[in-house]
Amino acid sequence: MASRIFAGDKVMWVVLVVLLVYSLFLVYSNMAYDSSKSASQELIRQILFICIGMTGFYTAQAMSIKFYKRIVVPFLLISLGLTFYMILSHSGGGAARSLNLFGLEFQPFEFLKFAIVINLARQLSTRQKQMESLRIMPSFRIADWREDKESQLEILRTQTLPILGPIALCCLITVKFSNSTTLIIAASSLAMMFLSRVHKSDIGKIIVVGLLVGGLALVIYGSQGSRSGTAVSRVSSWTPNVLSKSVGVGKDGKEYYKRHEQEHDQTLYAKMSIATGGLVGKGPGQSTNRYLAEADKDMAFAFLIEEYGLLFGGLVMLFAYLLMFYRSMVIFLKCGTAFPGLMVLGIGTVIVLQAFLHMMVCVSLFPLTGQQLPIVSKGGTSLVLTLSMLGMLMGVSAKAEN
């Protein structure tokens, strides 16, 4: 019975359980001092999201590899459709980040991240046998085009557009509304191409074109007052001085916090939480930093360190996500066929990259992004979808072991 419930990679199960337990601790502790909300109600709400997510997990885990492959294109098209609908229906200030459909509020970008890497896994898996000689980018040399124009056009039509077209389209969409989502999609895709033996020269070309087009898109969008303006503001206020002392004690014996010039409030208060957490933390529900905005979402890592310390909060999270990526690689290597292995690699990379981006923001190693800590941050679309995607990963693992 237990083997059926916990089918798949056992180490990954341990990581998942640990992250879910910390998720419950985080939500309950964060509400403990907020009189406007009931800690018990928020905890029940989080448990409900976990239950919905685990339902998606077991449903996805039970599906066959053929089913995973069949849903790739519909999943991508639905994700793109929801994203376009969100953008077109958005009104008012701020960036379009969520969509309310039939009374349910969710973030289409969360679907888009996973849809892209799963589609890329499908595209790369069909080309593995000829990968050693395959070129997915046409030449940048004019002489090569003059010598054999048809061959270059064939590469563009049969390789570049099918493999890179969806990635480019999604990045051009997300860069206007969520720069961090663009970074996750681009970095995860590059990692998958590198590990699936795409030629390094092609990867270099992709990076060059991506930087040029992405930079141009940011300039164009920035002139229109879009999300890229927010990105510029956040980068300009970024102060990666994590070793500088931001906490002091006043004459009254209370802590005070030094603000560096132009430093963003969230960055400052995240550093406050980390600095005052110490090695073992203040204990569950004992946080004293009342100014940390989005402590249960965008700044979850900083909040966990304040309450559980570097040892039981920070290092546990760091080790858990590193272990998740390592086990994703182990499952990838166990797979006998290309598609499930690359799909596992893509899902694991997206989750772990988002986690590390979140942690780097909290310790001022990266500008503010708004990315949550996967599985741990307060529930919603991200939690439910991430658990469902992990179900697909564990489904591949279970089938690889049989």
Beta strands, then each sheet from edge to edge (+ up, - down):
strand 1: 99-101
strand 2: 104-106
strand 3: 247-249
strand 4: 255-257
sheet 1: 1+ 2-
sheet 2: 3+ 4-
end
